[in-house]
């Protein structure tokens, strides 16, 4: 499976557009992480617990998007994008989406 944020794949020809594919996950903060984040906010610097949480959420969303593309028998997913939105206090959705295609 080829995954790219471009609309073309060098050396490949898109033969069929299969449609939109997406994957998402919603993650919430942990009270212990919030305490550490509050301290980090006072002294400054990266909040590594949140960086790790968002990174894991992004990978989960991407994995779910790829699984949806595989169900459609896609060879590739073009124009990959990520979106983040707050769904409630302390919880955020990570969405990965793109266009599933057949290539030769």
Backbone torsions as a table, in degrees:
resi	resn	phi	psi	omega
1	UNK	NA	125.0	176.7
2	UNK	-95.1	129.0	179.9
3	UNK	-121.8	125.0	-178.7
4	UNK	-148.0	153.4	176.3
5	UNK	-94.8	10.0	177.2
6	UNK	-100.9	167.6	-179.5
7	UNK	-91.4	-3.4	179.4
8	UNK	-137.5	160.3	173.7
9	UNK	-121.8	117.7	-178.4
10	UNK	-55.5	128.5	178.0
11	UNK	84.1	0.5	179.7
12	UNK	-123.0	153.0	176.7
13	UNK	-117.3	127.4	176.1
14	UNK	-73.7	123.2	-178.7
15	UNK	-104.5	-21.4	-179.4
16	UNK	-158.1	135.1	173.4
17	UNK	-95.8	123.7	-176.4
18	UNK	-94.7	-21.1	177.2
19	UNK	125.5	-179.2	-179.0
20	UNK	-70.4	135.4	171.3
21	UNK	-125.8	147.9	-178.9
22	UNK	-151.0	158.3	174.9
23	UNK	-147.0	142.7	-179.5
24	UNK	-144.0	165.1	172.8
25	UNK	-151.6	152.5	176.1
26	UNK	-119.8	127.6	-179.3
27	UNK	-121.7	145.2	177.7
28	UNK	-117.2	156.7	179.0
29	UNK	-76.3	158.0	177.8
30	UNK	-107.0	138.0	-175.9
31	UNK	-55.9	-38.1	177.6
32	UNK	-63.9	-39.1	177.6
33	UNK	-67.4	-35.4	179.2
34	UNK	-63.9	-38.2	178.3
35	UNK	-64.1	-46.3	179.0
36	UNK	-65.1	-38.5	178.8
37	UNK	-64.6	-39.4	177.7
38	UNK	-61.5	-41.8	177.4
39	UNK	-65.9	-41.9	179.3
40	UNK	-64.2	-33.7	178.9
41	UNK	-64.4	-33.5	179.5
42	UNK	-72.4	-45.2	-175.1
43	UNK	-94.2	-13.2	178.0
44	UNK	89.6	163.6	177.9
45	UNK	112.0	177.0	-178.4
46	UNK	-72.6	140.4	175.0
47	UNK	-97.0	88.7	-170.0
48	UNK	-62.2	-32.3	179.9
49	UNK	-63.5	-40.4	179.3
50	UNK	-73.3	-37.5	176.9
51	UNK	-59.2	-45.8	179.1
52	UNK	-64.9	-42.8	-178.8
53	UNK	-62.1	-45.2	-179.4
54	UNK	-67.9	-38.8	178.3
55	UNK	-62.0	-44.3	177.6
56	UNK	-64.5	-39.2	178.7
57	UNK	-65.2	-40.6	179.1
58	UNK	-63.0	-42.7	178.7
59	UNK	-64.4	-39.3	178.4
60	UNK	-64.2	-44.9	178.9
61	UNK	-62.7	-42.5	179.1
62	UNK	-63.7	-42.6	178.7
63	UNK	-61.4	-41.5	178.8
64	UNK	-67.6	-35.8	177.1
65	UNK	-65.6	-43.7	179.0
66	UNK	-62.4	-41.6	178.0
67	UNK	-60.0	-39.5	177.8
68	UNK	-65.5	-40.3	178.2
69	UNK	-65.5	-39.0	178.6
70	UNK	-64.4	-35.7	176.4
71	UNK	-62.9	-28.1	179.0
72	UNK	-87.8	0.7	-177.7
73	UNK	63.0	37.3	178.9
74	UNK	-76.2	151.5	173.4
75	UNK	-94.2	-24.2	-175.4
76	UNK	-156.0	162.9	171.4
77	UNK	-127.8	122.3	-178.1
78	UNK	-102.7	161.8	174.8
79	UNK	55.1	45.7	179.3
80	UNK	-64.7	134.4	175.1
81	UNK	-135.7	155.8	173.9
82	UNK	-120.6	144.8	177.5
83	UNK	-136.0	143.7	177.8
84	UNK	-127.0	136.3	175.9
85	UNK	-145.9	146.9	176.6
86	UNK	-81.4	127.4	-179.1
87	UNK	-101.7	-21.0	174.5
88	UNK	-167.0	169.1	179.2
89	UNK	-56.6	120.6	177.6
90	UNK	85.2	4.2	179.1
91	UNK	-134.4	138.6	-178.9
92	UNK	-132.2	146.7	174.9
93	UNK	-99.9	136.3	170.6
94	UNK	-111.0	126.2	-179.1
95	UNK	-121.3	129.8	172.5
96	UNK	-113.1	134.4	-180.0
97	UNK	-149.8	155.8	179.9
98	UNK	-170.7	-171.6	-178.9
99	UNK	-110.3	120.0	177.8
100	UNK	-79.2	135.6	-177.6
101	UNK	-141.1	161.9	168.3
102	UNK	-103.0	140.5	179.3
103	UNK	-132.2	160.3	172.2
104	UNK	-135.0	NA	NA
